[in-house]
Amino acid sequence: MSLDAYVERVVDLIDPKLNRILNMDVEEARRRVLAADANAVREIDGSFALLARDGKTVRMARSLDRPMRYFLAKRQEGPALIVADRIDAIHAQLQREGLADQFHPSYTRMVPAHYIIEIQLIGCPDPDPTYTRFFEPQRNSLSTDLDEIGRRYIGALANEVARWLRSLPEREPIGVAFSGGVDSGAVFLVTYHVLKQLGMSPSRLKAFTLSFGDGPDLVQARGFLGRLGLGLFLEPIDGDLNDLDVAETIRLIEDYKPLDVECASMGLTLCKGIRQRYPDWKHLIDGDGGDENLKDYPIEENPELTIRSVVHNLMLYHEGWGVGRIKHSLTYSGGLSRGYVRTYAPARHFGFEGFSPFTRPGVIEVAEGIPFIELTQYDVPTLYSLKGEIVRRGVKALTGMDMPVFEKRRFQHGAVPRETLLQKLPSSESAYRRQFLSQYL
């Protein structure tokens, strides 16, 4: 059979209204993706998941904060490419087309963040996709001056927050997912500062803190805002451990990594509580991505990592080991490119539009420019201390406020003590994996 005899089909299930592109219309962004010009795609400013097609050539690209998945089905008349933000949406489409027998969740593919992926729809056997990186920040480009690094990093954060605020309706309220930690603290203070700087009312802000009654975050959040005379912005959101539903969390995030399941469980509880209290609330901002940017994860908890692998690999925590590497998951991508669904899915499920300024390339670019090797000399405690120092100095330079810095704690372990959480959500990846796969048996 000749190539011309094939009739390819593309089904794009991604809602185009979810794109939040700030500097061009969606059609122009699609034209850039179709042209496969990495520099032109890098200039797309905002949150996006884009598909463009020219005959049998399909190209896709997405930002770090948006999941984008695809599945290539076989038909007698030619291949069918189905694209969606969720695995279950792909499965449902295959059922509608009578192709569900071909489906397994592991056969779906994730478009990795920061790449243009090209697929040729020419039938069986299907050629491998090709990948063109469109975001590759220069590493180690900054000096070792922590004050300068802080100014650059928080300055980039403020620029992203300002762009986002200008894109919102003038009087829309803004909720900050707030623990009083370094990342959510910086996001709150920078947003507060930028609102005033732009002549907008900071009364639009609320700092929503999740608490199950005995978690340390609420005390920390009160202390953080109280020191700065901003306690009136705090609004606790109460959760009930009995309402946690592991099966529902796994269904929504479509993943089984224990830390992501825990984090998403907290995110779902927070979003549910806000939605019940404020039926019309729309916009949430958070600090997801801050740990990845400044490499602030416990290395000792991952036997695959050393401090050398962390500081020597470009965007390791953002992308995992990277496209074309043995440990890169085709089904899930890697790093935050995989894990951001823990934030995206809960917000989307409850009708919120979320925004994490730390995921923007302009902020990541500054972070990747930090000379971590020079600053740490491969000392792990020094690496862990850097984030608080950089962010504290940057917030002070930008806002004049002395930001409190507390010991690092994961979102899920601040809302409820870790020991209590593990009684409700045991950390068994194999059990979570079985739970996820059971949906398709």
Secondary structure, 3 states (H helix, E strand, C coil): CCHHHCCCEEEECCCHHHCEECCCCHHHHHHHHHHCCHHHHHCCCEECEEEEEECCEEEEEECCCCCCEEEEECCCCCCEEEEECCHHHHHHHHHHCCCHHHCCHHHCEECCCCEEEEEECCCCCCCCCEEEECCCCCCCCCCCCHHHHHHHHHHHHHHHHHHHHHHCCCCCCEEEECCCCHHHHHHHHHHHHHHHHCCCCHHHEEEEEEECCCCCHHHHHHHHHHHCCCHHHEEEEECCHHHCCHHHHHHHHCCCCHHHHHHHHHHHHHHHHHHHHCCCCCEEECCCCHHHHCCCCCHHHCCCCCHHHHHHCCCHHHHCCCCCCCCCECCCECHHHHHCHHHHHHHHHCCCEEECHHHCHHHHHHHHCCCHHHHHCCCHHHHHHHHHHHHHHHHHHHHCCCCCCCCCCCHHHHHCCHHHHHHHCCCCHHHHHHHHHHHHC
